[in-house]
Amino acid sequence: MNTRLDNLIRRLNQESVDAAFFTSPSTIYYLTGFHCHPHERLLALGLVPGAEPFLVCPSLERSRAEQAGWTADILTYSDAEDPWSKVKKAYQDRLNQDAIRLAVEKSQLPLARAEALQALFSTVTFIDGEAIINEHRAIKDDDEIAILERAAVLADFGVEAGVSVLQEGITEMEVVAHLEAELKKKGIHEMAFSTMVLFGEKTGEPHGKPGSRTLKRGDLVLFDLGVVLEGYCSDITRTVAFQTVDDELQRIYQTVQHAQTAALQQCRPGIPMREVDIAARTIIDEAGYGEYFSHRVGHGLGLDAHEFPSIHDQNENILKEGMVFTVEPGIYVPGKGGVRIEDDVLITADGCKILTQYPKDWRVVT
């Protein structure tokens, strides 16, 4: 059994958990090395402290699970089979009781699957195993950090590729297509989320959708993108001006840049997470744009583009060495435009390391 599974099972024992059933593909990859998108099919990892773990996956994925190095039990099923009878037998073979405390990932377990699990035992008490998993996944090891650093370099490259084709008349989607094609040439098969390229007034939408809007003189251009590399995600946002821009938008940019710098100065071990958000929010509030900063300052980053922890102004949890998360303050003025600056940040022994390195100084593309 691998170290991650050993550590997790030790923690489950401490919490008096009888068994666990994890279904998040990213958690299963983290614990087994097997990466799979099962669609609607059941993919799961079953654990019983003191017994051999078992993997549940569709028959068509068995060879890939074996190739990933999983050597414990694999319960496979065809599309015409009900996998739950096999899950029931696997637990019966490992447990000598029919009333159990079962750890699950609450946000990942649909009602239908919760009911299926309840039907396997006389009594099931669900325990929040997601909180336990999150604590483990939040601290990245050296191998994970090395991958995240390389993913960040590719995110930088994606912004560079997008900026390189900015010209009057090009559409947002044409820029998206170009930068993603250039990343594919680098071997990237998957983006971490839908790439965002927004022009002009559309930059005032925090999660706007690229379309046929053409680039015009005086527009801001916002890039928000990330790649998936060996299962791990990067996430970067940069905002540039095209040819010229009005004075207020430049002031907004400088305010966001100042806010991000203040937030990054709080990124070190032992600091409550809320202080990162408050540092950025205070700068933006004092500049008179508080109502236009409408989201938290950051989120955890790793096997998922958005994962634990959530960096907001009410989070009293403490920053720890090995955590990786985004710092991304923004100001969005509807109908006018907006600015977001986002970096991927690693907490180190005595401070932090900024993984994304694309320049953040005010830039006018001509």
C-alpha positions as CSV (number, residue, x, y, z in Angstrom):
1,M,0.0,0.0,0.0
2,N,1.3,3.5,-0.8
3,T,2.2,6.2,1.8
4,R,-0.9,8.3,1.0
5,L,-3.2,5.4,1.6
6,D,-1.3,4.4,4.8
7,N,-1.6,8.0,6.2
8,L,-5.3,8.2,5.3
9,I,-6.2,4.9,6.8
10,R,-4.3,5.9,10.0
11,R,-6.4,9.0,10.2
12,L,-9.7,7.0,9.6
13,N,-8.8,4.8,12.5
14,Q,-8.2,7.9,14.7
15,E,-11.7,9.1,13.7
16,S,-13.2,5.6,14.5
17,V,-14.4,5.2,10.9
18,D,-15.2,1.6,10.0
19,A,-14.9,2.0,6.2
20,A,-14.7,4.6,3.5
21,F,-16.1,5.0,0.0
22,F,-14.5,7.7,-2.2
23,T,-15.9,8.6,-5.6
24,S,-14.1,11.8,-6.7
25,P,-11.9,11.0,-9.7
26,S,-9.3,13.4,-8.4
27,T,-9.2,11.8,-4.9
28,I,-9.0,8.4,-6.5
29,Y,-6.1,9.6,-8.6
30,Y,-4.4,11.1,-5.6
31,L,-4.7,7.9,-3.6
32,T,-4.1,5.3,-6.4
33,G,-2.3,6.9,-9.3
34,F,-5.2,5.9,-11.6
35,H,-6.7,8.8,-13.5
36,C,-10.1,8.2,-15.0
37,H,-13.1,10.2,-16.2
38,P,-15.9,7.7,-15.7
39,H,-18.8,9.9,-17.0
40,E,-22.0,8.5,-15.5
41,R,-20.4,5.2,-14.5
42,L,-19.4,4.3,-10.9
43,L,-15.8,4.8,-10.1
44,A,-14.9,4.3,-6.4
45,L,-12.2,3.4,-3.9
46,G,-13.3,1.3,-1.0
47,L,-11.3,1.2,2.2
48,V,-11.5,-0.8,5.4
49,P,-8.8,-0.2,8.0
50,G,-6.8,-3.4,8.4
51,A,-8.0,-5.0,5.1
52,E,-7.0,-4.7,1.5
53,P,-8.5,-1.8,-0.4
54,F,-10.6,-2.3,-3.5
55,L,-11.1,-0.2,-6.6
56,V,-14.5,-0.2,-8.4
57,C,-14.3,0.7,-12.1
58,P,-16.0,-0.1,-15.4
59,S,-14.6,-3.1,-17.2
60,L,-13.3,-1.0,-20.1
61,E,-11.0,0.8,-17.7
62,R,-9.4,-2.2,-16.0
63,S,-6.2,-2.4,-18.1
64,R,-5.6,1.3,-17.5
65,A,-6.0,0.9,-13.7
66,E,-3.4,-1.9,-13.8
67,Q,-1.1,0.1,-16.0
68,A,-1.3,2.9,-13.4
69,G,0.2,0.5,-10.9
70,W,-2.8,-0.5,-8.8
71,T,-2.2,-4.1,-7.6
72,A,-5.0,-4.5,-5.0
73,D,-8.5,-5.8,-5.8
74,I,-10.2,-4.3,-8.9
75,L,-14.0,-4.9,-9.1
76,T,-15.1,-4.4,-12.7
77,Y,-18.5,-4.4,-14.2
78,S,-20.0,-4.1,-17.7
79,D,-22.5,-1.5,-18.7
80,A,-25.3,-4.0,-18.3
81,E,-24.3,-5.0,-14.7
82,D,-25.2,-3.5,-11.4
83,P,-21.9,-2.8,-9.6
84,W,-23.5,-2.5,-6.1
85,S,-23.8,-6.2,-5.5
86,K,-20.0,-6.5,-6.0
87,V,-19.4,-3.5,-3.6
88,K,-21.6,-5.2,-1.0
89,K,-19.6,-8.5,-1.2
90,A,-16.3,-6.6,-1.0
91,Y,-17.4,-5.0,2.2
92,Q,-18.9,-8.2,3.6
93,D,-15.5,-9.9,3.0
94,R,-13.7,-7.2,4.9
95,L,-16.1,-6.3,7.8
96,N,-17.6,-8.4,10.5
97,Q,-20.4,-6.0,11.2
98,D,-23.5,-4.7,9.5
99,A,-23.8,-1.3,11.2
100,I,-21.0,1.0,10.2
101,R,-19.6,4.5,10.2
102,L,-18.8,5.1,6.5
103,A,-16.6,8.0,5.4
104,V,-17.7,9.6,2.1
105,E,-17.1,12.8,0.2
106,K,-20.3,14.7,0.9
107,S,-20.1,17.1,-2.0
108,Q,-19.3,14.3,-4.4
109,L,-22.0,11.8,-3.4
110,P,-25.4,12.1,-5.2
111,L,-28.5,11.0,-3.5
112,A,-28.9,7.9,-5.6
113,R,-25.5,6.6,-4.6
114,A,-26.0,7.5,-1.0
115,E,-29.2,5.4,-1.0
116,A,-27.4,2.5,-2.8
117,L,-24.7,2.6,0.0
118,Q,-27.4,2.6,2.7
119,A,-29.0,-0.4,1.2
120,L,-25.7,-2.4,1.6
121,F,-25.9,-2.4,5.4
122,S,-28.4,-2.5,8.2
123,T,-27.3,0.9,9.5
124,V,-25.0,3.4,7.9
125,T,-23.8,6.6,9.5
126,F,-22.2,8.9,7.0
127,I,-19.0,10.6,8.1
128,D,-17.5,13.6,6.3
129,G,-14.4,12.0,4.8
130,E,-14.0,14.9,2.5
131,A,-12.6,17.1,5.2
132,I,-10.0,14.5,6.0
133,I,-9.0,14.1,2.3
134,N,-8.8,17.9,1.9
135,E,-6.3,18.2,4.8
136,H,-4.1,15.6,3.1
137,R,-4.4,17.0,-0.4
138,A,-3.8,20.6,0.7
139,I,-0.2,19.9,1.6
140,K,1.7,19.2,-1.6
141,D,4.7,16.9,-1.7
142,D,7.9,17.5,-3.7
143,D,6.6,15.6,-6.7
144,E,3.3,17.5,-6.8
145,I,5.1,20.8,-6.5
146,A,7.4,20.0,-9.4
147,I,4.4,19.3,-11.6
148,L,2.6,22.4,-10.5
149,E,5.7,24.5,-11.3
150,R,5.8,23.1,-14.8
151,A,2.1,23.6,-15.3
152,A,2.5,27.3,-14.2
153,V,5.2,27.8,-16.9
154,L,2.8,26.5,-19.5
155,A,0.1,28.9,-18.2
156,D,2.6,31.7,-18.7
157,F,3.1,30.5,-22.2
158,G,-0.6,30.4,-22.9
159,V,-0.9,34.1,-22.0
160,E,2.1,35.0,-24.1
161,A,0.6,33.1,-27.1
162,G,-2.7,35.0,-26.7
163,V,-1.0,38.4,-26.4
164,S,1.1,37.7,-29.5
165,V,-2.0,37.7,-31.8
166,L,-3.8,40.7,-30.5
167,Q,-4.7,42.9,-33.4
168,E,-7.7,45.1,-34.3
169,G,-10.6,43.1,-35.6
170,I,-9.6,39.7,-34.1
171,T,-12.4,38.0,-32.0
172,E,-12.2,36.7,-28.5
173,M,-12.7,33.1,-29.7
174,E,-10.0,33.4,-32.4
175,V,-7.5,34.3,-29.6
176,V,-8.8,31.3,-27.5
177,A,-8.3,29.0,-30.5
178,H,-4.8,30.2,-31.2
179,L,-3.5,30.0,-27.6
180,E,-5.0,26.6,-27.0
181,A,-3.6,25.3,-30.3
182,E,-0.1,26.5,-29.3
183,L,-0.5,24.7,-26.0
184,K,-1.5,21.5,-27.7
185,K,1.8,21.8,-29.7
186,K,3.5,21.7,-26.2
187,G,1.7,18.5,-25.4
188,I,-1.2,19.8,-23.4
189,H,-4.3,17.6,-23.9
190,E,-6.7,19.4,-21.6
191,M,-7.3,22.9,-20.2
192,A,-8.0,23.2,-16.5
193,F,-11.3,25.0,-17.2
194,S,-12.9,26.9,-20.1
195,T,-10.3,29.4,-21.3
196,M,-11.5,33.0,-20.9
197,V,-10.5,35.8,-23.3
198,L,-12.6,39.0,-22.9
199,F,-12.4,42.4,-24.6
200,G,-13.5,45.8,-23.6
201,E,-16.6,46.2,-21.5
202,K,-16.8,42.3,-21.3
203,T,-13.8,42.4,-18.9
204,G,-16.3,43.8,-16.4
205,E,-17.8,40.3,-16.1
206,P,-15.8,38.2,-13.6
207,H,-16.8,35.0,-15.4
208,G,-17.6,36.3,-18.9
209,K,-17.9,34.0,-21.9
210,P,-15.7,34.6,-25.0
211,G,-17.6,35.1,-28.2
212,S,-17.5,37.1,-31.4
213,R,-16.7,40.4,-29.8
214,T,-13.9,42.0,-31.9
215,L,-10.9,43.8,-30.5
216,K,-10.9,47.6,-30.7
217,R,-8.5,50.4,-29.9
218,G,-8.8,51.3,-26.2
219,D,-10.0,47.9,-25.1
220,L,-8.7,46.1,-22.0
221,V,-8.1,42.4,-22.7
222,L,-8.4,39.8,-19.9
223,F,-6.9,36.3,-20.1
224,D,-7.9,33.6,-17.6
225,L,-6.6,30.2,-18.4
226,G,-4.8,27.1,-17.0
227,V,-3.6,23.7,-18.2
228,V,-3.8,20.2,-16.8
229,L,-0.4,18.6,-16.6
230,E,-0.1,15.0,-15.3
231,G,-3.4,15.6,-13.6
232,Y,-2.5,18.9,-11.9
233,C,-3.9,22.3,-12.8
234,S,-2.5,25.8,-13.2
235,D,-4.5,29.0,-13.2
236,I,-3.4,32.5,-14.3
237,T,-5.1,35.8,-15.1
238,R,-3.5,38.7,-16.8
239,T,-5.1,42.0,-18.1
240,V,-3.5,44.2,-20.7
241,A,-4.6,47.3,-22.7
242,F,-4.8,47.4,-26.5
243,Q,-3.1,50.5,-28.1
244,T,-4.5,52.9,-25.5
245,V,-6.9,53.0,-22.6
246,D,-8.7,55.7,-20.5
247,D,-7.2,57.0,-17.3
248,E,-9.8,55.4,-15.0
249,L,-9.1,51.9,-16.3
250,Q,-5.4,52.4,-15.8
251,R,-6.1,53.5,-12.2
252,I,-8.2,50.4,-11.7
253,Y,-5.3,48.3,-12.9
254,Q,-2.8,49.9,-10.6
255,T,-5.3,49.4,-7.7
256,V,-5.6,45.7,-8.4
257,Q,-1.9,45.4,-8.8
258,H,-1.3,47.1,-5.4
259,A,-4.0,44.9,-3.8
260,Q,-2.4,41.7,-5.1
261,T,1.0,42.8,-3.9
262,A,-0.4,43.4,-0.4
263,A,-2.1,40.0,-0.4
264,L,1.1,38.2,-1.5
265,Q,2.9,39.9,1.4
266,Q,0.6,37.9,3.8
267,C,1.4,34.6,2.2
268,R,3.6,32.8,4.7
269,P,3.3,30.0,7.2
270,G,1.3,30.7,10.3
271,I,-0.8,33.5,8.9
272,P,-4.7,33.1,9.0
273,M,-6.0,32.7,5.5
274,R,-8.4,35.6,6.0
275,E,-5.5,38.0,6.2
276,V,-4.6,37.4,2.6
277,D,-8.2,38.4,1.5
278,I,-8.4,41.3,3.9
279,A,-5.1,42.8,2.7
280,A,-6.3,42.9,-0.9
281,R,-9.9,44.0,0.0
282,T,-8.7,46.8,2.1
283,I,-6.7,48.4,-0.7
284,I,-9.6,48.1,-3.1
285,D,-12.1,49.5,-0.5
286,E,-9.9,52.4,0.2
287,A,-9.7,53.2,-3.5
288,G,-13.5,53.4,-3.7
289,Y,-14.0,50.2,-5.6
290,G,-15.0,47.8,-2.8
291,E,-18.5,47.0,-4.3
292,Y,-16.8,45.9,-7.5
293,F,-14.6,43.2,-5.9
294,S,-17.3,40.5,-5.8
295,H,-15.4,37.3,-5.0
296,R,-12.9,35.7,-2.6
297,V,-9.2,36.5,-3.2
298,G,-8.3,32.9,-4.0
299,H,-8.8,29.1,-3.9
300,G,-6.7,26.0,-3.5
301,L,-5.1,24.5,-6.6
302,G,-3.9,21.0,-7.4
303,L,-5.7,18.0,-8.9
304,D,-8.7,20.3,-9.3
305,A,-8.6,23.9,-10.5
306,H,-10.7,24.9,-7.5
307,E,-10.1,22.9,-4.4
308,F,-9.6,23.3,-0.6
309,P,-8.8,25.8,0.9
310,S,-11.0,28.8,0.1
311,I,-9.2,32.0,0.7
312,H,-11.8,34.4,2.0
313,D,-12.1,37.0,4.7
314,Q,-13.9,34.7,7.2
315,N,-11.4,31.8,7.0
316,E,-9.4,31.5,10.2
317,N,-7.5,28.4,9.0
318,I,-3.7,28.8,9.1
319,L,-1.4,28.8,6.0
320,K,1.0,25.9,6.1
321,E,4.1,25.1,4.2
322,G,3.3,23.1,1.0
323,M,-0.1,24.7,0.3
324,V,-0.7,25.9,-3.2
325,F,-3.5,28.4,-4.0
326,T,-4.3,31.4,-6.2
327,V,-4.2,35.0,-5.3
328,E,-6.5,36.9,-7.7
329,P,-8.1,40.2,-6.6
330,G,-10.2,42.0,-9.2
331,I,-12.3,45.1,-9.9
332,Y,-15.2,44.8,-12.3
333,V,-17.2,47.8,-13.4
334,P,-20.3,46.7,-15.4
335,G,-20.5,48.3,-18.8
336,K,-17.0,49.8,-18.6
337,G,-14.4,47.0,-17.9
338,G,-12.5,45.2,-15.3
339,V,-9.1,44.0,-14.2
340,R,-8.0,40.7,-12.5
341,I,-4.4,39.7,-11.7
342,E,-4.0,36.1,-10.6
343,D,-1.0,34.0,-9.7
344,D,-0.4,30.5,-8.4
345,V,1.3,30.7,-5.0
346,L,3.3,28.0,-3.0
347,I,3.7,28.5,0.7
348,T,7.4,27.8,1.6
349,A,9.2,27.4,4.9
350,D,9.7,31.1,5.3
351,G,7.3,32.8,2.9
352,C,6.0,32.0,-0.5
353,K,7.0,31.3,-4.1
354,I,5.1,32.7,-7.0
355,L,4.8,29.9,-9.6
356,T,3.3,32.0,-12.4
357,Q,5.7,34.5,-13.8
358,Y,4.2,36.3,-16.7
359,P,4.8,40.0,-16.2
360,K,2.3,42.0,-14.2
361,D,3.4,45.6,-14.9
362,W,0.9,47.8,-16.7
363,R,1.2,46.9,-20.4
364,V,-0.2,48.5,-23.5
365,V,0.0,46.2,-26.5
366,T,0.5,48.1,-29.8
